[in-house]
Amino acid sequence: MLFKFPKPDLKKPQRKGWPDPELARALAPLDQKVMQRYWLESARLALLWGIAAAVALLALSRLWLFSAFIAAGLGAAVTLLVAGLRIFLRPDALTLVNVADLTGLNGSAVTAYRLLEKGPGDAWALAAKNDSVTDCKEMSPALATGYAVARRKSWGGVALLAAMLLAYTFLPNPLASYWMSVRQEREALKLAAEEARHAVELVKDVKIKGNNVLTNDVKKQLESLPRDIKNSGDRQEAADKLEMARWQLDQARAVMGTTAKKDLERLAADWGNMSGKEWQGLSGAIQKGDPEAIDRAVQALEQAMQKTGDGERKQMAAALYSGAGAVSDRNLQQALKDAADAALDTEQKSEGTSGTAAGQEDSGLAAAAGALSGALANAAQTAGAGAALGSASASMASLASGLAGGGVSGNTGLASAGSGAMSGAGGAAAASGAASDADSSGSGAGDGSGTGGDGDGGSGQGGQNGAGSGNSGNGSGTGSGGQGGGGSGAGRTGGGLNMVYTPFLPGEGEKSQVAGQVRQGESGNEVSLESSPTTLGALRPYQEVYGQYMAEAHESISRAPLPPEMENLVWRYFSSLGDGTAE
C-alpha cells in the first residue's frame, strides 16, 4: 500500500470527512494518538528507504567509482519521495473511525459515523446514534491512553542501515585507487581524442592546386582517429594509434618537402629589406601566405615596373634574379627569371618601338607577372599545407608522448612545426678584407679584417692599397658546422659605391685582333696579352654603368649558364649594388 496510488474517482471525493463535528470531538483523544503514530511511522519509512538507497549506491561504488554526493542525493530524493507519498495517503475520517473500532469500540464508532452520514432518521436510528456517540466519548480517552505511539523494534532496520551508511562513508575503499586510475585514464583518452580531433581538422581538407594532399584512405583513418582513441583499451594503445597517424602525416609531408617554406622565407626576407612599397607589400603577402594578396602584390610590382625608369627597372630585375638564385623550386626559379627577363626586355626595347610593339612588351611583362603570381601562390599553398601537416604531426607526437608516459595529456595545444631559427656550431663568421698566410706577410686591400681556413690563414688589416700573399688567399664563403667555411670576403674600397673605375662605355667600332699567348699558370692556362683592347676611363657614378653591366651579365649567363650557387652570387651582387651596399 506504500507505493500503490488509489485510483482516482471523479464521481465522489477521494477522502472522507467528518459527517458531524460531534463525532470528531468524541474521538479526538484517540485520533490524535493515531495520527502521531502515522507520522512517526512515515518518518521511519522515509528514512529506511532513503538510507537503503544511499547504502546500495555506496556498495556499488566499491565496484564502480563515483562521487559520494551522488549517493547522498539519491538517498535524499528517495526520502522526500516516500514522505510525499505518506502525506498523500494520510488517514481520513473513515480510516480513523475504523481504527477506533479495532482498538476497542467494537463498532460503535462506525455505527455513529454511518448514522450521522445518513442524516436524521426515525427514533430508533436517533437512539442508536446517541448511544454510539456516547460510547465514543466515554471510551476514547481510555483507549488513547493505552494506544502505543512508538514501537522501538520497528526502528532497528533504520539503525542497522544507518550503521552501514557510516561504514561505507568513512571506511576506505580498497579499490578506490584502481577505479581512480581508470577514471583518469578515461578522462585522458577523452581529452586526447578531443585534441586529436582539432589536429585532424587542420589537415583533413588541405589541398594544393585543388588536389587533396592526403589520400582518401588516410583521410578516413584520420576522421575515425578521435573515436578510436576514445575507445582505446589503455593509454599505450591510444599512443600507438596516434603514432601511426603521425607517421602518415610525416610521410605526406616528406613527399611535399620543405623547400617551399624555405624559399618563401628567403624571398620575404630579401624583398622585405628592399626599399619601395611594392617590395614591402609583396614580402608581407608572402609572409601571410594568402594567394589573393600575393596576386595583388605582384600586379602592383608589375605596374611599378611599367611606370618606373630604366635604372629602377634594372634594380627590380636584379632583385628578381637574386630571388631566382635563392630558391630551390625549379618552377618558382623559372618564373622569377622570366619576370626579370621580361623587365629587362621591356627596358631594352622600350625606345624606338611602335605602340603595337610596346603593347606586346607590356603584355609579355603581364604574362610573366601572372606566371610569377601563380608560382608564388602555389609555393604559399605548399608551405601552408606543410605547416598544417607539421603542426598536426607535432600535436599528435606530443599527445602520444603524454599518453605513453602515463601523464594526463592536458592542454598540449597545437605545436607550430617547421619553424624556428637554425644555428650552426663552429660556423664561419662573415668578414671583409684580404687574408694572408701564417708564413707570409702582406697588407690587405679594404677596411675590414678576415679569418682564413683551417689554421692556414692569418688575419690582416690595411688601407686602401696593398697586396697580400699566402696560402689562404681571398675569397668569400659562409657555412655552419664542421670547421667553418672559407676565408674572408673581398673588402670595400675606401671610396664606397658612389664612384667606380670603369672602361669607356663600349659602342660601335671596328673589330681588332690582339696578339697574345697561352701559357701555364698556377691555376691552369692563362692568356697573356701584349696590350689591352680597352681604354682606361675615369671614375664615374656607378649608376651610369650598373644597368648595362647587369644586362651584359644576364646575356652572358643566358648563353652559358653558371652553377646555381655561382649564378646566385652574381645576382646577389647586382642586387646589393641596387640597394647601395656591396656583398
C-alpha positions in Angstrom: 0.0 0.0 0.0 3.0 2.2 0.4 3.6 2.8 -3.3 0.1 2.0 -4.6 -1.7 5.1 -5.5 -5.5 4.9 -5.2 -7.3 5.0 -8.5 -9.0 8.4 -8.7 -12.8 8.5 -8.8 -14.2 11.7 -10.2 -17.8 10.9 -9.1 -17.1 11.0 -5.4 -14.5 12.7 -3.2 -11.4 10.5 -2.5 -11.1 11.4 1.1 -13.9 11.0 3.7 -14.5 13.9 6.1 -16.4 14.0 9.4 -20.2 13.9 8.9 -20.7 15.8 12.2 -18.3 17.7 14.4 -19.8 15.9 17.5 -18.2 12.6 16.4 -14.9 14.2 15.7 -14.8 15.7 19.2 -15.8 12.4 20.7 -12.9 10.6 19.0 -10.4 13.4 19.2 -8.1 11.9 22.0 -7.7 8.6 20.2 -7.4 10.3 16.7 -4.5 12.4 17.9 -2.6 9.3 19.0 -3.4 7.5 15.8 -2.1 10.5 13.7 1.1 10.8 15.8 1.8 7.1 15.2 1.1 7.5 11.5 3.5 10.5 11.1 6.2 8.7 13.2 5.8 5.6 11.0 6.0 7.8 7.9 9.3 9.3 9.1 10.7 5.8 9.8 9.7 4.5 6.3 11.1 7.6 4.6 14.5 7.2 6.5 14.5 3.5 5.9 14.1 3.7 2.1 16.3 6.8 1.8 19.2 5.3 3.7 18.7 1.9 2.0 19.1 3.7 -1.4 22.2 5.5 -0.3 23.8 2.3 1.1 23.0 0.4 -2.0 24.7 3.1 -4.2 27.7 3.3 -1.9 28.0 -0.5 -2.1 28.1 -0.2 -5.9 30.7 2.4 -5.6 33.1 -0.2 -4.4 32.9 -1.7 -7.8 32.2 1.4 -9.9 33.7 4.5 -8.5 31.6 7.6 -8.4 31.1 10.5 -6.0 29.5 10.0 -2.6 27.5 13.1 -3.3 25.5 11.0 -5.8 24.6 8.5 -3.2 23.6 11.3 -0.8 21.5 12.9 -3.5 19.8 9.7 -4.3 19.1 9.0 -0.6 17.6 12.4 -0.1 15.4 12.1 -3.2 14.0 8.7 -2.1 13.4 10.1 1.4 11.4 13.0 0.1 9.5 10.7 -2.3 8.4 8.4 0.5 7.5 11.3 2.7 5.4 12.8 -0.1 3.6 9.5 -0.7 2.8 9.2 3.0 1.4 12.7 3.2 -0.7 12.0 0.1 -2.0 8.7 1.7 -2.6 10.1 5.2 -5.7 8.7 7.1 -9.1 10.3 6.5 -12.1 10.4 9.0 -13.4 6.9 8.0 -10.0 5.4 8.5 -9.7 6.9 11.9 -13.2 5.5 12.8 -12.2 2.0 11.7 -9.0 2.2 13.8 -11.1 3.3 16.8 -13.4 0.3 16.4 -10.4 -2.0 16.2 -8.9 -0.6 19.4 -12.0 -1.4 21.5 -15.1 0.5 20.4 -16.4 -2.7 18.7 -18.4 -1.0 16.0 -19.8 2.0 17.9 -17.6 4.5 16.0 -18.6 3.3 12.6 -22.2 3.0 13.6 -22.3 6.6 14.7 -20.4 7.6 11.5 -22.9 5.9 9.2 -26.0 7.2 11.1 -24.6 10.7 11.1 -23.7 10.4 7.4 -27.3 9.4 6.5 -28.8 12.3 8.5 -31.9 12.4 10.7 -33.9 9.2 10.8 -36.6 7.5 12.9 -36.5 7.4 16.7 -34.7 4.0 16.7 -31.9 5.4 14.5 -31.6 8.5 16.6 -31.3 6.5 19.8 -28.7 4.2 18.2 -26.7 7.3 17.1 -26.8 8.8 20.6 -25.7 5.6 22.2 -22.8 5.2 19.8 -21.6 8.8 20.2 -21.8 8.4 24.0 -19.7 5.2 23.9 -17.1 7.0 21.8 -16.9 9.9 24.2 -16.6 7.6 27.3 -14.1 5.1 25.8 -11.9 7.3 23.6 -9.7 8.8 26.4 -9.0 5.3 27.9 -8.3 3.8 24.5 -5.9 6.7 23.7 -4.0 6.1 26.9 -3.3 2.5 26.0 -2.6 3.2 22.4 1.2 2.9 21.7 2.6 5.6 19.5 6.2 4.4 19.1 7.5 0.9 18.5 11.2 0.6 19.2 11.7 -2.7 17.4 10.5 -1.2 14.1 13.4 1.3 14.2 16.0 -1.5 14.3 16.2 -1.6 10.5 16.8 2.1 10.3 19.6 1.8 12.9 21.3 -1.0 11.0 21.1 0.8 7.7 22.5 4.0 9.4 25.5 1.9 10.7 26.1 0.5 7.2 25.9 4.1 5.8 28.6 5.3 8.2 30.8 2.3 7.5 30.6 2.8 3.7 31.2 6.5 4.2 34.3 6.5 6.4 35.9 3.2 5.8 38.4 3.4 2.9 37.6 1.7 -0.4 40.3 -0.8 -1.3 39.5 -0.4 -5.0 39.4 3.4 -4.9 42.9 3.8 -6.3 42.2 1.4 -9.1 39.0 3.0 -10.1 40.6 6.4 -9.8 43.3 5.4 -12.2 40.7 4.0 -14.5 38.7 7.2 -14.4 41.8 9.3 -15.0 42.7 7.1 -17.9 39.3 7.5 -19.5 39.4 11.3 -19.0 42.9 11.4 -20.5 41.7 9.4 -23.5 38.7 11.6 -23.9 40.9 14.8 -23.8 43.4 13.2 -26.2 40.5 12.4 -28.5 39.4 16.0 -28.5 42.9 17.2 -29.1 43.3 14.7 -31.9 40.0 16.0 -33.4 41.4 19.5 -33.5 44.6 18.2 -35.2 42.6 16.3 -37.8 40.5 19.4 -38.5 43.8 21.2 -39.6 44.7 18.7 -42.3 41.6 16.9 -43.5 40.8 19.4 -46.2 44.3 20.6 -47.1 44.7 21.0 -50.8 47.3 22.1 -53.3 46.1 23.2 -56.7 42.7 21.9 -55.9 44.0 18.4 -55.1 43.8 16.8 -51.7 47.2 16.3 -50.1 46.0 13.2 -48.2 44.6 10.1 -49.9 41.1 9.0 -49.2 42.2 6.1 -47.1 44.3 8.3 -44.9 41.5 10.8 -44.6 39.1 8.1 -43.4 41.6 6.8 -40.9 42.2 10.3 -39.6 38.4 11.0 -39.3 37.9 7.9 -37.2 41.0 8.6 -35.1 39.3 10.6 -32.3 36.7 7.9 -31.8 39.4 5.2 -31.9 41.4 7.0 -29.3 38.4 7.5 -27.0 37.5 3.8 -27.3 41.1 2.5 -26.7 41.7 0.0 -24.0 44.5 1.9 -22.4 46.9 4.8 -22.9 49.5 2.8 -24.8 47.0 1.6 -27.4 45.9 5.2 -27.9 49.5 6.3 -28.2 50.2 3.7 -30.8 47.3 4.9 -32.9 48.5 8.5 -32.6 52.0 7.5 -33.6 50.6 5.7 -36.7 48.6 8.7 -37.7 51.6 11.0 -37.1 53.7 8.7 -39.3 51.2 9.0 -42.1 51.2 12.8 -41.8 55.0 12.8 -41.8 55.0 10.6 -45.0 52.7 13.1 -46.7 54.9 16.0 -45.6 58.1 14.2 -46.7 56.6 13.9 -50.2 55.9 17.6 -50.3 59.2 18.6 -48.9 60.2 21.7 -47.1 61.7 23.7 -49.9 58.6 25.8 -50.5 58.6 27.2 -47.0 62.4 27.9 -47.0 62.1 29.6 -50.5 59.3 31.9 -49.3 61.2 32.8 -46.1 64.2 33.7 -48.2 62.2 35.8 -50.6 60.2 37.5 -47.9 63.4 38.4 -46.0 65.3 39.6 -49.1 62.4 41.7 -50.5 61.4 43.0 -47.1 64.8 44.6 -46.8 64.4 46.5 -50.1 63.0 50.0 -50.4 59.7 50.5 -52.2 56.2 49.8 -51.1 55.8 47.3 -53.8 58.5 45.1 -52.4 57.3 45.6 -48.9 53.8 44.6 -49.9 55.0 41.5 -51.7 57.1 40.5 -48.7 54.1 40.9 -46.4 51.8 39.0 -48.8 54.3 36.1 -48.9 54.5 36.0 -45.1 50.7 35.9 -44.9 50.6 33.1 -47.5 47.4 34.5 -49.0 47.2 33.7 -52.7 44.9 36.7 -53.4 47.2 39.1 -51.5 50.2 37.7 -53.4 48.5 38.2 -56.8 47.6 41.8 -55.8 51.2 42.5 -54.7 52.7 41.0 -57.9 50.3 43.2 -60.0 51.4 46.2 -58.1 55.1 45.3 -58.7 54.3 44.8 -62.4 52.7 48.3 -62.7 55.6 49.8 -60.9 58.0 48.2 -63.4 56.0 49.7 -66.3 55.9 53.1 -64.8 59.4 53.4 -63.3 62.6 54.5 -65.1 65.2 52.3 -66.7 67.6 52.3 -63.7 65.0 51.3 -61.2 63.6 48.7 -63.5 67.1 47.1 -63.7 67.3 47.1 -60.0 64.0 45.3 -59.8 65.1 42.8 -62.4 68.3 42.2 -60.4 66.2 41.6 -57.2 64.2 39.0 -59.2 67.3 37.4 -60.5 68.7 37.3 -57.0 65.5 35.7 -55.8 65.7 33.1 -58.5 69.2 32.2 -57.3 68.0 31.9 -53.7 65.1 29.5 -54.2 65.3 25.7 -54.9 61.9 25.1 -56.6 62.5 25.0 -60.3 59.1 26.3 -61.3 59.4 29.3 -59.0 63.0 29.9 -60.1 62.0 29.9 -63.7 59.1 32.2 -63.0 61.4 34.7 -61.3 63.9 34.5 -64.1 61.1 35.0 -66.7 59.8 38.0 -64.8 63.3 39.5 -64.7 63.9 38.8 -68.3 60.6 40.5 -69.2 61.5 43.5 -67.2 64.9 43.8 -68.9 63.4 43.2 -72.3 60.9 45.9 -71.7 63.7 48.3 -70.8 65.9 47.4 -73.7 63.2 47.5 -76.3 61.2 50.4 -74.9 62.9 53.0 -77.1 62.2 53.2 -80.8 59.2 50.8 -80.7 55.8 51.4 -82.1 52.6 51.5 -80.0 51.8 47.9 -81.0 55.3 46.6 -80.1 55.1 48.5 -76.8 51.8 46.9 -76.1 53.2 43.4 -76.8 56.1 44.1 -74.4 53.6 45.1 -71.7 51.6 42.0 -72.4 54.8 39.9 -72.1 55.6 41.5 -68.7 52.0 41.0 -67.6 52.2 37.3 -68.6 55.4 36.8 -66.8 54.0 38.6 -63.7 50.9 36.3 -63.9 53.2 33.2 -64.0 55.2 34.6 -61.1 52.0 35.2 -59.1 50.8 31.6 -59.8 54.2 30.2 -58.8 54.3 32.2 -55.6 50.7 31.2 -54.7 51.5 27.6 -55.4 54.5 27.8 -53.1 52.4 29.5 -50.5 49.8 26.7 -50.7 52.5 24.1 -50.5 54.2 25.8 -47.5 50.8 26.2 -45.8 50.0 22.6 -46.3 53.4 21.6 -45.0 52.9 23.8 -41.9 49.5 22.3 -41.3 50.8 18.8 -41.6 53.7 19.6 -39.3 51.5 21.3 -36.7 49.2 18.3 -36.6 52.1 15.9 -36.5 53.7 17.7 -33.7 50.4 17.8 -31.7 49.9 14.1 -32.2 53.5 13.4 -31.2 53.0 15.4 -28.0 49.8 13.6 -27.2 51.3 10.2 -27.9 54.3 11.1 -25.6 52.0 12.2 -22.9 49.8 9.1 -23.0 52.7 6.7 -23.3 54.5 8.4 -20.4 51.5 7.9 -18.1 50.8 11.6 -17.7 47.4 13.2 -18.3 47.7 14.9 -21.6 46.4 18.3 -20.8 46.3 21.5 -22.8 49.1 20.5 -25.2 47.9 22.9 -27.8 48.8 22.5 -31.5 52.5 22.9 -31.9 53.8 25.0 -34.7 56.0 22.7 -36.8 58.7 23.6 -39.1 59.5 27.0 -37.6 62.4 28.3 -35.6 65.8 29.8 -36.1 68.6 27.4 -37.2 72.1 28.0 -35.9 75.3 26.1 -36.5 78.1 25.4 -34.1 81.6 26.3 -35.2 80.5 28.2 -38.3 82.5 30.8 -40.1 81.7 34.5 -39.5 81.3 36.8 -42.5 84.1 39.3 -42.7 85.7 41.5 -45.3 89.3 42.0 -46.1 92.2 40.0 -47.5 93.8 37.1 -45.6 97.4 36.3 -45.5 99.3 33.1 -44.8 100.8 32.5 -41.5 104.2 32.1 -43.1 104.0 35.3 -45.2 103.2 38.8 -44.7 101.3 41.4 -46.6 98.6 44.0 -46.3 95.0 43.5 -47.5 93.0 45.9 -49.6 90.0 47.0 -47.7 88.8 48.3 -44.4 88.0 45.0 -42.8 89.7 42.0 -41.4 89.1 38.4 -42.2 89.9 34.9 -40.9 91.4 32.2 -43.1 90.8 28.5 -43.3 91.6 25.6 -41.0 94.6 27.1 -39.4 96.5 28.0 -42.6 95.3 31.6 -42.8 96.0 34.6 -40.7 94.3 37.9 -40.4 95.2 41.3 -41.7 94.1 44.9 -41.9 95.1 47.6 -44.3 94.4 50.8 -46.1 93.1 51.1 -49.5 96.1 49.7 -51.4 98.3 46.8 -50.9 98.9 43.3 -51.9 98.9 40.1 -49.9 100.3 36.7 -50.4 99.8 33.4 -48.7 98.1 30.0 -48.9 94.7 31.2 -47.8 94.0 33.8 -50.5 91.0 35.9 -50.8 87.5 34.5 -51.2 84.1 34.6 -49.8 82.0 32.0 -48.2 79.7 31.2 -45.3 79.0 27.9 -43.6 77.8 26.3 -40.5 79.1 23.3 -38.6 82.3 21.5 -39.1 85.5 23.5 -39.2 84.0 26.7 -40.6 83.7 27.9 -44.1 86.4 29.5 -46.2 88.3 32.7 -45.8 87.1 36.2 -45.7 85.3 38.0 -48.5 86.5 40.9 -50.6 86.6 44.2 -48.7 85.1 47.5 -49.6 87.2 50.3 -51.0 87.6 53.4 -49.0 85.7 55.4 -51.6 82.4 53.5 -51.1 80.0 52.8 -54.0 79.4 56.3 -55.3 82.1 56.1 -57.9 83.5 53.1 -59.8 86.5 52.9 -62.1 85.4 51.6 -65.5 86.5 51.4 -69.1 84.8 53.7 -71.5 81.3 52.5 -72.4 81.5 50.1 -75.3 80.0 51.2 -78.6 80.0 50.5 -82.3 83.5 50.3 -83.8 85.9 48.2 -85.8 86.9 44.8 -84.6 90.6 44.3 -84.0 92.9 41.4 -83.4 95.0 41.4 -80.3 98.2 39.4 -80.1 98.8 37.2 -77.1 99.9 33.8 -76.0 98.6 31.0 -73.8 100.9 29.7 -71.0 100.6 27.5 -68.0 99.8 29.4 -64.8 99.3 28.5 -61.2 95.6 27.7 -61.6 95.7 26.4 -65.2 96.1 28.0 -68.6 96.4 31.8 -68.7 96.2 34.2 -71.6 98.9 36.9 -71.7 98.0 40.0 -73.9 100.6 42.4 -75.2 98.1 45.2 -75.0 94.6 45.6 -73.7 91.8 46.3 -76.3 90.1 48.6 -73.8 90.9 52.2 -73.0 91.1 53.1 -69.4 88.4 55.5 -68.4 87.9 57.5 -65.3 85.9 57.4 -62.1 82.2 57.8 -62.8 78.9 57.2 -60.8 78.2 53.5 -60.8 74.5 54.2 -61.5 75.5 55.1 -65.1 77.0 51.7 -65.9 75.2 49.5 -63.4 72.3 48.7 -65.6 74.5 47.9 -68.7 76.8 45.7 -66.6 73.8 43.8 -65.3 72.4 43.4 -68.8 75.7 42.1 -70.1 75.8 39.7 -67.2 72.3 38.5 -68.0 73.2 38.0 -71.6 76.4 36.1 -70.7 74.6 33.8 -68.2 71.9 33.1 -70.8 74.5 31.9 -73.3 76.5 29.9 -70.8 74.6 29.1 -67.6 76.6 29.0 -64.4 76.2 26.6 -61.5 73.2 27.7 -59.3 75.5 28.8 -56.4 77.6 31.0 -58.7 74.6 32.4 -60.5 73.1 33.3 -57.2 76.3 35.1 -56.2 76.2 37.2 -59.4 72.6 38.3 -58.9 73.1 38.9 -55.2 76.0 41.2 -56.2 73.9 43.2 -58.6 71.0 43.3 -56.1 73.4 44.6 -53.4 74.5 47.3 -55.8 70.9 48.3 -56.4 70.4 48.6 -52.6 73.6 50.6 -52.3 75.6 48.0 -50.3 78.1 45.6 -51.6 78.2 41.9 -50.8 
